[in-house]
């Protein structure tokens, strides 16, 4: 019986029940986990009755218990750790479980901790981990042209780098397919946390439960090796096995049978003095003990050594659903209660989705920057008014703090460049490429910019060949150390985030050394006010300038210049201005002009509300504006009836046109309106007759309605705009809205300039 079955000891039952209760299972659910059809064996286990040996071990495994410490074993059956000879009698599976049991707490402690360089209150990895996707083929190995990358997303108004990763598949799915894997990724992309997650999954029996996980940070590996010992992964693993009670012979058998899951983190972080030794030992170990599973992480730009038999993959940027999942988990894990965390996560995601926060949202594709964004939002439940502060914090993490927090020093390649020099160089690259409308660029373009920058540094070499080699080294260093430049395909680069390219471009403009040069740069920048792709650069520049008056005034001039090519637009503005000037209203007149600019258009009221937030509530508008709004609604309804006659819509129109009962109208207008309504068919006619009337006479009636609105309310003109004019009018409206957004941002603008710009918006040039 002793060989075929096992029973729990008295102390073992107590420990097992404690573990069982902490899991929150029922005996039925534990039976299901173990693969049993009934709970009879579970009941016997907890009552000290004998059950089959393999079932006993499986129950202990599910409860994270060492079966040898739970079973009531006779002394002759005890796996006495102090006697290596007795260990030889155990099978390989018992050795694996012994190692897993003894090493479980260490792996949990080692891998459930997140590294942060900006927040001291980090949650556990298991609380917030979000599954990553992997690209089956590293992006920098693709043979593509710049046109191939640009054409991926021609329909998008703003570049979205996540569209480049359409081949990405779930990370764990790909990991399960390979025994030897090299996981590449940009700085902060989640390589280490993914490797830690794999270790935890293995530790908990959810992945490769028959293997022993070893999580090793390569940058500190040599420090763990005794001085008198030549380093090898074989000796490292054997030493740890012996510390857990196995003999060297047993450890070698485990290695030969492929029972090790070796997780090596940070190939790019190995100190240069140790690099050759560790690279050689990885290669030796992977070839001699080829049955074992090995996963290595490394920054994409640092892959200079190709290991035989390894599959190379790359961590993909976060998609929208991953951003949402991460945020929800993060806020719940850092809140005082789950309810508070859910509420804060909803607020975060709602604000993140606003159009004005799209550049911030783009940073969230990188986990480390998403972590930063969540931390910033947590304090004030809002994003900084000056977005440049957030971008600077993100830049600081990638340039300095991320490596420094982990004690990594990589600056040897371009240590002659100070941090200010590095930032200036990045600004030069960003501004040059952005002005040329290049989001993707050949390495030769960047190298020319770097070479020119290095040439003008003090004590720089003048030798062309040396300069070019130095430029290549600097480019690789920027990609490796900071991840701000990314190789998207072979020899084709882009900034890691469009947001950083825009921020650095704005920073270069603001840093212009002389006042005259700065004015020239600002005037040039203002000429792009009506161009969508320059919006973020302009917005950031306005916020970073110590005095933004000049730029805002030049922006106003460029917005007004839109009118000059369209006489109809000027006439429309003139009509609106005359109408508003005759009205007695408690609002800023430019806000009322914005209201009438949108009245008969398919536009929102954002500009009017931005200028005067008292216009937020349409229910409390003055009678004159309410009357015009009602007429506009009725006119729009009548146009729809011409296109699609409907009895219910017609009755609603008749109700809307009952203006006499709602407003005090002048006599002539009241009579004209009554005559117009008398031309309509009676609502009590048949549905068919109503439809026929609108199909045959509806357009003529609508034209008369328009004439009435123009004559008595100066609204509703039919400008019959071409498509080009429609686009121009929309462009003009959007430019005014953008100017107001800049004006009302947290920028340094004098009150007289602000007031002057606000009061003269949406005026024709001859009235401003």
C-alpha positions, -999 to +999 in steps of 0.1 A: +000+000+000+029+024+009+043+022-026+010+026-044-007+052-022-001+081+001-020+097+030-017+132+046+000+135+080-017+154+109+004+185+104+001+180+066-037+182+068-035+215+087-011+230+061-031+217+032-064+231+045-048+265+050-035+265+014-069+253+002-088+281+020-064+307+006-073+296-029-110+301-023-119+267-040-145+242-032-136+205-030-155+201-063-135+228-080-102+214-067-112+180-081-118+196-115-084+213-113-068+179-106-088+162-134-110+140-112-146+132-119-157+134-082-145+149-050-140+116-032-102+116-034-102+152-023-122+143+008-099+115+016-068+137+011-081+162+038-091+135+062-058+115+062-071+085+042-049+069+016-053+078-020-033+069-052+002+083-052+000+103-084-033+119-073-018+129-040+011+146-057-012+164-082-033+178-054-002+191-036+010+206-068-023+225-073-021+238-037+016+249-042+027+224-016+057+201-014+041+166-013+070+152+008+061+177+035+024+168+035+025+130+032+027+107+062+058+088+051+075+061+070+111+070+078+125+046+052+105+064+025+115+099+035+135+117+007+163+126+031+180+157+017+210+152+038+217+118+022+224+123-015+223+085-019+186+084-009+178+112-034+190+089-062+160+067-055+136+094-065+124+098-101+131+128-124+096+141-119+101+141-081+134+160-085+116+186-107+089+191-082+114+193-054+132+220-072+100+239-081+088+237-045+120+249-030+125+277-056+088+288-057+090+316-032+123+329-047+108+332-082+077+348-069+097+374-050+121+379-078+096+383-107+065+399-091+083+432-087+082+460-113+112+483-119+103+520-120+124+551-123+096+576-115+071+562-090+079+547-056+044+532-052+045+506-080+020+477-079+030+441-083+035+428-117+008+401-113-017+429-105-013+449-136+004+427-162-011+430-197-004+403-222+018+416-250+019+407-287+049+396-306+060+401-342+071+368-357+098+386-376+117+416-362+107+448-380+143+459-387+148+428-408+121+436-433+131+446-468+108+475-474+109+509-490+098+541-473+068+542-496+057+508-483+056+521-447+039+554-456+012+536-477+002+514-448-022+541-435-030+566-463-065+572-449-053+584-415-050+621-408-022+615-383+004+588-385-002+558-363+028+535-359+007+507-345-006+501-380+028+489-389+025+458-366-005+440-382+013+407-382+015+407-344+002+376-325-004+369-288+030+366-270+024+334-250+010+317-281+043+323-299+064+315-269+047+281-266+058+272-302+096+275-297+122+260-273+148+287-280+136+323-284+152+357-286+127+384-277+137+418-290+122+452-282+127+489-278+136+504-244+106+503-221+086+480-244+080+454-217+107+428-224+117+423-188+081+422-175+072+397-202+100+374-191+090+378-155+054+370-164+066+338-181+086+329-150+055+335-128+033+314-151+057+285-150+061+290-112+023+287-108+020+257-131+002+275-158+030+272-184+056+244-187+047+229-153+072+201-159+101+225-161+122+243-134+123+281-141+155+301-136+151+339-141+186+355-145+194+392-149+225+390-171+238+424-160+244+411-124+251+375-132+289+375-127+284+391-093+267+359-081+295+337-092+321+328-066+355+344-073+373+310-074+349+296-100+350+300-138+316+310-149+293+287-169+255+282-169+261+246-162+279+253-129+253+281-121+224+257-124+242+228-106+250+250-077+214+261-073+202+225-075+226+215-048+214+243-026+179+228-030+190+193-019+198+176-052+232+161-060+253+172-089+245+139-107+208+146-103+212+182-116+231+169-146+203+144-154+177+172-152+198+192-177+203+162-200+165+156-199+157+192-208+139+200-175+152+236-172+135+268-184+163+293-186+150+329-187+179+353-195+170+390-192+189+419-207+215+406-232+222+443-240+228+451-204+259+429-198+289+449-187+314+450-216+341+432-196+318+402-191+302+402-226+324+377-244+323+352-216+286+352-212+278+352-249+301+322-254+286+304-224+250+309-237+260+294-270+278+264-253+249+257-230+222+260-257+242+235-279+252+210-253+220+209-234+197+216-264+166+199-248+162+228-224+141+258-230+159+292-233+143+326-237+165+357-239+155+394-240+175+421-257+171+456-271+165+455-308+194+477-317+219+456-296+217+423-316+253+418-327+255+381-319+234+355-335+228+323-315+224+291-334+189+275-332+171+306-318+140+322-333+141+360-332+109+378-325+100+414-314+076+428-289+049+448-307+036+482-295+004+482-274-029+484-292-059+503-279-074+473-261-041+467-244-038+503-233-073+501-218-066+468-200-034+481-185-050+513-173-079+495-156-055+471-138-031+499-129-056+522-113-074+494-094-040+481-081-029+516-069-063+528-055-076+525-019-105+504-032-115+486-063-145+510-068-122+540-066-098+524-091-125+516-116-138+552-114-103+567-119-096+543-148-128+554-165-119+590-161-084+584-174-096+565-205-124+591-212-099+619-212-073+600-231-098+595-259-105+632-264-091+645-297-069+670-281-051+643-262-043+621-292-005+629-289-006+618-253-025+587-263+002+578-288+028+576-260+007+549-244+018+523-270+050+519-250+044+503-216+069+524-196+054+556-210+019+544-204+030+538-168+042+574-166+009+587-180-011+568-155+011+581-126+008+617-138-030+614-141-034+597-107-025+628-087-049+654-103-073+633-123-063+652-154-033+656-178-010+686-175-023+717-193+012+721-207+016+688-225+053+697-231+059+689-194+047+654-198+067+649-230+098+662-213+092+637-184+089+609-210+120+620-228+139+622-195+130+586-187+143+573-220+174+595-221+185+590-185+164+576-158+155+542-171+190+529-174+203+549-144+176+534-121+190+499-129+226+508-126+233+505-164+260+526-180+261+526-218+275+561-226+310+549-237+301+551-274+293+588-274+303+599-239+319+630-254+283+643-260+268+659-229+231+655-223+223+690-236+243+681-268+223+649-272+190+668-269+202+695-293+212+668-318+178+650-314+161+684-319+180+689-351+171+655-365+135+660-355+131+695-370+149+687-402+129+655-410+096+670-398+100+701-420+107+679-450+075+659-441+096+628-435+082+605-408+104+577-422+139+583-434+169+565-447+198+561-423+220+582-447+197+612-441+202+610-403+239+603-406+243+635-426+225+655-399+246+639-372+278+644-391+271+681-396+263+685-359+295+667-348+316+688-372+306+720-354+314+708-319+345+721-301+376+700-308+358+680-335+378+661-361+378+673-396+385+640-412+355+629-433+359+592-427+363+596-390+333+619-388+311+594-407+322+565-385+314+586-354+280+595-369+272+558-374+282+551-338+261+579-325+230+568-345+233+532-331+238+546-296+207+567-298+187+537-310+201+513-284+203+536-254+172+557-257+149+540-283+139+574-296+150+564-331+137+530-343+147+510-373+113+502-389+128+482-418+163+476-431+181+509-430+148+529-426+142+548-394+116+569-377+111+584-343+096+559-318+066+582-314+054+610-336+048+629-304+085+631-297+094+642-332+069+671-328+080+680-293+117+681-303+109+702-333+091+727-311+119+726-286+144+735-313+123+765-324+120+778-289+157+774-283+167+797-311+197+817-297+190+853-309+158+873-307+158+881-344+164+845-353+136+834-330+111+859-347+120+845-381+114+809-369+081+819-353+069+837-384+078+807-404+060+785-380+029+807-380+027+802-418+017+766-411-013+775-388-039+761-412-019+728-418-031+699-396+002+682-394+018+713-377-009+717-351+009+699-323+043+716-330+026+750-329+006+742-298+038+730-279+058+760-291+031+784-278+032+767-244+070+767-242+077+803-252+084+827-224+062+852-243+038+840-269+023+873-281+043+875-314+035+840-325-002+843-317-005+875-336+012+860-366-011+830-364-041+854-364-027+870-396-024+837-413-059+826-403-074+858-417-054+853-449-077+823-456-105+847-465-086+865-492-091+838-518-129+835-514-152+865-519-182+845-508-165+837-475-158+874-469-194+883-478-207+856-454-185+870-426-197+905-434-234+894-431-228+877-398-208+906-384-236+931-393-263+909-378-244+904-346-234+940-342-272+949-342-280+924-315-279+932-277-265+901-262-246+892-230-219+873-249-186+879-265-195+891-300-169+868-316-186+838-298-219+848-313-204+852-348-190+816-343-225+805-334-240+819-366-211+806-387-221+771-378-259+776-377-267+761-411-235+740-414-227+705-403-203+718-377-201+717-339-203+747-315-168+742-302-155+775-313-184+795-299-182+776-266-144+780-264-148+818-268-176+821-243-186+791-221-219+807-213-230+794-247-227+758-234-264+755-226-285+760-257-316+760-235-308+793-220-300+813-252-316+847-257-349+848-277-333+861-308-307+833-310-333+807-300-356+819-328-328+816-354-319+781-341-356+770-344-358+784-380-325+766-389-339+733-374-372+737-393-353+745-425-331+714-422-362+692-415-379+706-446-348+697-467-349+662-454-386+659-462-379+668-499-354+639-500-374+615-479-412+624-474-425+611-441-458+619-424-443+618-388-415+642-398-440+665-415-461+668-384-430+676-364-421+703-389-456+719-385-451+719-347-416+735-351-430+762-374-456+773-348-433+803-341-461+828-332-469+810-300-433+808-289-418+841-300-428+878-303-425+884-341-427+916-360-460+919-379-447+916-414-426+885-405-455+870-388-478+875-418-451+862-442-446+831-421-484+825-419-486+827-457-457+802-460-474+777-437-507+780-455-490+767-486-483+734-468-508+705-472-531+697-443-515+672-419-547+652-418-544+642-454-534+607-464-498+596-461-496+591-499-509+627-506-483+641-482-455+622-499-467+633-534-469+670-523-433+670-510-420+652-540-436+677-565-438+710-546-415+706-517-384+721-532-403+753-543-416+756-508-381+752-493-368+779-516-395+803-504-387+794-468-351+803-474-360+836-489-381+844-458-352+835-435-328+857-454-352+887-456-363+888-420-335+871-400-304+874-423-297+837-421-300+807-444-281+820-475-275+794-502-239+799-512-238+769-535-202+762-526-179+741-547-161+712-530-130+734-529-149+762-512-164+738-487-130+726-477-117+761-475-146+772-452-140+742-430-102+749-429-109+785-419-132+774-391-108+748-378-079+773-379-099+798-358-107+770-333-071+760-331-060+796-326-084+799-297-072+766-282-036+780-283-048+813-269-066+796-239-038+771-232-014+776-203+007+800-223+023+833-215+003+859-235-004+895-225-040+904-217-043+932-244-031+908-271-054+880-260-084+904-259-075+919-293-073+885-310-106+872-294-126+903-303-115+902-339-121+866-348-144+857-377-145+893-390-139+901-427-106+919-433-124+953-440-141+952-406-113+939-384 
